[in-house]
Structures are given as C-alpha cells and as structure tokens.
C-alpha cells in the first residue's frame, strides 16, 4: 500500500467531486471541503486557510501524504507543498498550469462577480454544465456537496495573489503535472514543469479541463501509482495513466 492521499476539489464545488475516483482506491484518503465550500460554506476563503485545511487532513492521516488536486485544487496543492513541504510527500497537480495573472485573471474576476450576483442561478448553470460535460455519476458527484458560487470572487483574488511557479520551485518533492490535451489551463505548462525539482508532465488525449475526470478508474490508477512511488526511485515515466 502506498502513501495516504489527500484530494483537493475545484472552485465552487466540494470534496464529493472526488468520490468516483476514491471508490477505486485501496490507499487511505481524504477529500476535505475548503473554506467557503461544501460543509464549510459561508466561511471566508483565503489561501492560507485552505492550505491549513489540507495540512490538517495530512496530519490526521499520519503526517505525510500525496496531495492531488484539480483546477483550484491543483493551485491549493502547489501552495500547500510550498508552505508545508515536510507534510507533502508528492503532488499530483491537474489542470492548473496557467499563471493567474493579467487578462486571464481579469476574465475570472468578471466571471466571479457575475456568479456572486446570483449564486443560485450560477449554481444551477454550473450543475447543468457538469451534466453536459461529464458522465452521469461523475457529474452527480461534482454537485453533491453543493455549488457555492458566492465564494468565487474571493477564491479568484486568493489564487491571483499566488505565484505557483515560485511555489513549485520552492518544493523539493516529486510533482506530477497532468493536463487534458484540450485544457486551456495548460498554457504555461512548460514553465511550470521547468520549475519543478523533480517533475513530469502527462497529457490525457482528447480531455478538457473537467473531463480529465471522466474516467475515474483511470485517474485512480494514476494517482495510486504516484502514492506507491512516493519519494522512492520509481521512474515517473511508468506512471502514465
């Protein structure tokens, strides 16, 4: 059995999004809700608080774990690895290799303001989008813990205040960067990869930003292989999903 795994969810959803992947694991795992999301809905979001939630669950699982996150979860995973390198034995960062700066950040600030004006409507539209993009059980898991659109503006500001490339450069452990080949968030992936002390980059052909989770069993195999490798000498190239 490999390391325990702590999964980190994306913006406005909750840890339930990882349920279909976790169902295929043999390793112990946790999928906490970040501040402002799921069971922590209504709490203020900031990156330090998010990283402390992750660190606390790593501690509960024994003090060292593989961290795996998608989208916002990937950015939080990178930030946690930089802040708590002794706790993060390895990092699988998915769909989060775009620097949160410039016009990209401006677009998400606008989207966040619109979502926060009518969170109920934005939540229904989000759930509809999940159903259109993902297989039924996966889409259901994405929305099962609630869709917290009111938190989006503060999340966007918190992510925009980070420097994920510098955080990766500060982290000495192993990093698996994973992107769907059609994911616009892979735009800066080569720069992110160069920043890693011990990194690899895997593309999932034909997948987009969310649809990297369309095949939960495949992602579970990849992540559990990374957990087994931990900080050993196992070749990262053997871990392709």
C-alpha positions in Angstrom: 0.0 0.0 0.0 1.2 3.5 -0.8 1.0 6.8 0.9 -2.3 8.2 2.1 -3.8 10.6 -0.4 -5.5 14.0 0.2 -7.7 15.2 -2.6 -8.5 18.9 -3.2 -11.6 19.9 -5.1 -12.2 22.7 -7.6 -13.7 26.1 -7.3 -17.4 26.3 -6.0 -17.8 22.5 -5.6 -16.7 20.3 -2.7 -14.7 17.2 -1.8 -17.6 15.0 -3.1 -16.3 15.6 -6.7 -13.5 13.0 -5.9 -15.9 10.3 -4.7 -15.9 8.4 -8.0 -12.1 8.3 -8.0 -11.8 7.4 -4.3 -14.2 4.5 -4.9 -11.4 2.8 -6.9 -8.6 3.3 -4.4 -7.1 0.9 -1.9 -5.0 3.6 -0.2 -6.5 5.6 2.7 -7.7 9.0 1.5 -9.5 12.2 2.5 -11.2 14.9 0.4 -11.8 17.9 2.7 -14.0 20.8 1.8 -12.1 24.1 1.5 -13.2 27.3 3.3 -16.4 28.7 1.6 -17.3 25.3 0.0 -19.3 22.3 0.9 -19.6 21.8 4.7 -17.6 25.0 5.1 -19.9 27.1 3.0 -20.2 30.6 4.4 -16.6 30.7 5.8 -14.3 33.3 4.2 -11.8 31.9 1.7 -8.1 32.7 1.7 -5.2 30.6 0.6 -3.5 30.3 4.0 -6.7 28.9 5.4 -7.2 26.5 2.5 -3.6 25.2 3.0 -4.2 24.7 6.7 -7.3 22.6 5.9 -5.2 20.3 3.7 -2.3 20.2 6.2 -4.7 19.2 9.0 -6.0 16.3 7.0 -2.5 15.2 6.2 -1.7 15.2 9.9 -4.8 13.2 10.6 -3.6 10.6 8.0 -0.3 10.1 9.7 1.7 13.2 8.8 2.8 12.5 5.2 0.6 12.2 2.2 0.4 12.5 -1.5 -1.7 15.6 -2.4 -3.8 15.5 -5.6 -5.9 18.5 -6.8 -7.7 19.6 -9.9 -8.1 23.2 -11.0 -8.4 25.3 -7.8 -7.4 22.1 -6.0 -4.2 22.0 -8.0 -3.3 25.6 -7.1 -4.0 24.9 -3.5 -1.9 21.7 -3.7 1.0 23.7 -5.1 0.6 26.3 -2.3 0.4 23.7 0.4 3.5 21.9 -0.9 5.5 25.2 -0.7 4.1 26.0 2.8 4.3 22.5 4.3 7.0 20.5 2.3 7.5 18.1 5.1 3.9 17.0 5.0 3.5 16.7 1.2 5.3 13.6 0.1 4.3 14.2 -3.5 2.0 16.3 -5.6 -0.4 15.5 -8.5 -1.4 18.9 -9.9 -4.1 18.7 -12.6 -5.5 21.4 -14.8 -3.6 24.2 -13.0 -0.6 25.2 -15.2 -1.8 28.7 -16.2 -0.3 31.6 -14.4 -3.1 33.5 -12.7 -2.1 37.0 -14.0 -3.0 39.7 -16.5 -6.0 39.3 -18.8 -6.6 35.8 -17.6 -7.1 36.9 -14.0 -9.3 39.8 -15.3 -11.7 37.4 -17.1 -12.1 35.3 -13.9 -12.7 38.3 -11.8 -15.5 39.3 -14.1 -16.9 35.8 -14.0 -16.7 35.7 -10.2 -18.6 39.0 -9.9 -21.3 37.7 -12.2 -21.6 34.4 -10.3 -21.8 36.2 -6.9 -24.7 38.4 -8.1 -27.0 35.4 -8.4 -25.4 32.4 -6.7 -28.5 30.3 -7.1 -28.7 30.7 -10.8 -25.0 30.3 -11.2 -25.1 27.1 -9.3 -27.9 25.7 -11.4 -26.0 26.6 -14.6 -22.8 25.0 -13.2 -24.7 21.8 -12.4 -26.1 21.8 -15.9 -22.6 22.3 -17.3 -21.3 19.3 -15.3 -24.1 17.1 -16.6 -23.3 18.1 -20.2 -19.6 17.6 -19.9 -19.3 14.5 -17.6 -20.7 11.0 -17.2 -23.8 10.9 -15.0 -22.2 9.6 -11.8 -19.2 11.9 -12.1 -21.5 14.9 -12.7 -23.6 14.0 -9.8 -20.5 13.8 -7.5 -19.4 17.3 -8.6 -22.7 18.8 -7.4 -23.4 16.5 -4.5 -21.9 18.7 -1.9 -23.5 21.9 -3.2 -22.3 24.6 -5.6 -21.0 27.7 -3.7 -20.8 30.3 -6.4 -20.8 33.2 -3.9 -17.3 32.3 -2.9 -15.8 32.6 -6.4 -14.7 36.3 -6.2 -12.6 35.7 -3.1 -11.1 32.5 -4.5 -10.1 34.3 -7.7 -8.4 37.0 -5.7 -6.6 34.5 -3.5 -5.3 32.5 -6.5 -4.3 35.6 -8.3 -2.2 36.7 -5.3 -0.1 33.5 -5.5 2.9 32.7 -7.6 2.6 29.0 -8.4 5.8 28.8 -10.4 7.8 30.1 -7.5 6.0 27.8 -5.1 6.8 24.8 -7.3 10.4 25.9 -7.4 10.5 26.0 -3.6 9.1 22.5 -3.2 11.8 19.7 -3.3 9.4 16.8 -3.7 8.1 14.9 -6.7 5.4 16.6 -8.9 3.2 15.0 -11.5 1.6 17.7 -13.7 -1.4 16.3 -15.5 -3.4 18.1 -18.2 -6.1 17.2 -20.7 -4.8 17.9 -24.1 -7.7 20.3 -24.7 -7.4 22.1 -21.4 -6.7 25.9 -21.8 -5.1 25.8 -18.4 -2.1 24.1 -19.8 -0.9 27.3 -21.5 2.1 27.7 -19.2 2.8 24.0 -18.5 6.4 24.0 -19.8 7.3 26.9 -17.4 5.6 25.0 -14.5 7.5 21.9 -15.4 10.8 23.6 -15.5 10.2 25.0 -12.0 9.8 21.5 -10.5 12.9 20.0 -8.9 11.5 16.5 -9.7 8.7 16.9 -12.2 6.9 15.1 -15.0 4.1 16.2 -17.4 1.3 13.9 -18.6 -1.3 14.7 -21.2 -4.6 12.9 -21.4 -5.6 12.9 -25.1 -8.9 14.4 -26.0 -9.7 15.6 -22.5 -10.6 19.1 -21.4 -10.4 20.9 -18.1 -13.1 18.9 -16.2 -13.2 15.8 -18.4 -9.8 14.6 -17.2 -12.1 13.0 -14.5 -14.5 11.4 -17.0 -12.8 8.0 -16.4 -12.4 7.8 -12.6 -10.8 4.4 -12.6 -8.0 5.6 -14.9 -7.3 8.6 -12.8 -7.4 6.4 -9.6 -4.7 4.1 -11.1 -2.5 7.0 -11.9 -2.8 8.7 -8.5 -2.4 5.5 -6.6 0.7 4.7 -8.6 2.1 8.0 -7.6 1.2 7.3 -4.0 3.1 4.0 -4.2 6.1 5.7 -5.7 6.1 8.4 -3.1 9.7 9.7 -2.8 11.2 6.4 -4.0 13.3 5.9 -7.1 10.5 4.5 -9.2 10.5 6.1 -12.6 7.8 8.7 -13.1 7.6 7.7 -16.8 6.0 4.4 -15.8 3.0 6.2 -14.2 1.3 7.4 -17.3 -2.5 6.8 -17.0 
